[in-house]
Amino acid sequence: MALHDENVVWHSHPVTVQQRELHHGHRGVVL
C-alpha cells in the first residue's frame, strides 16, 4: 500500500498544477 500511496501523491502533484493552470490560466500568474 505504501507504494500505491506514493504513486498517487506523485501523480497528484503534477496533475493538480496542470489542472490549476488550465482552470485559472491568467489567474495563475497572480496566484
URQUIRA-V779639 format. One line per field, one symbol per residue. burial: I if it has 16 or more other C-alpha atoms within 10 Angstrom, else O. Layout:
burial: ???
This chain:
burial: OOOOOOOOOOOOOOOOOOOOOOOOOOOOOOO
